[in-house]
Amino acid sequence: MPMQTSEYHSLEEIQARKAELQTSISKDSEQIGSLWHELVTPSKSSSKGELIANLIANSITVIDGFLLARKLMKTYGSLFSRKKKK
């Protein structure tokens, strides 16, 4: 999104633009907050089958995260470890 350049001729114009931007930022912030809440809130399971499916999906996600972290530490772990003194 390119920046718009406007010429302001009075302090009132600057204050009006500032108020517009603040309301726009506030709306965007509320929208981001609601989308984030939808993303991280676990869905309610209505049956035992859905509960088990959610449990399995969450378990697979945790295992995948662990394996990824292990692989990254194995590959790039030397960057974080201290060099041995001889």
N, C-alpha and C positions, 0 to 999 in steps of 0.2 A: 504494500500500500504506500504510494508515494506521499511525501509530505507536502501539504498545501502551504504555500506562502501567501500570506495576506498582509496588506498594509493597514495599519491601525492609525487613526488620526486623533484619537482621544483616549483617555483613561477608561471611560465608560465602555468603549468598544472592546478594550482588552479585558475588562472585568466580565462583560457579557460572554466573550469567547471562553474565558476561564470557567465560567459557570456551565456553559455547554459541554466543555470537555469533562468537567467533574461529573456531570450527570451521565455522560456517555461511559465514563470509566466505572461509575457505580453500577450501571446496568450490566456492563460486561462482567464485572466482578460477581454480581449476583448470579448471572447465567453460568459462569465458570464454577461457582460454588455448588449450584444445583446439579450440574453435570458431573462434577467430582463426587458429590454425594451419591448419585445414581450409580456411578462406576464402582465405588468401594463398598457400598452397602450390600451385604449378602441377600440373595433372594430368598423369600420364604418358600419352603417346600411344603406342598399340600399332602403328599403321600410318602409312605416309607420308601418307595422306589426312587422318588426324586431326592429324598434325603440321602440315600445310599449313593446315588449318582453324583450328588454334590460333594459328598465326602470323598469319593474316589477321585473326582476332578481336582479337588483341593489337594489331596495327597500327591497326585501326579505333578501338580504345579510346584509343590514344595520339593519333591524329589528332583525335578528338573532344575529348579533354582540351586539346589545343593550341588548337583553334578556340574552345572555351569560354573559356579564359584570354585569348585575343586579344579576344573579344567583351567580356568583363568589363573588360579594361584600356581598351578603346576607350570603353566607357560610363562607367566610374568612374575612369579614369586620372587625371583632373584632381584627384582627391582625394590622389593620391600624388606628383604632380609639384610642383616648387617654382614659385612665382610668379615671373615675370620682373620684374626690376627695371628701371625706366625711367630 
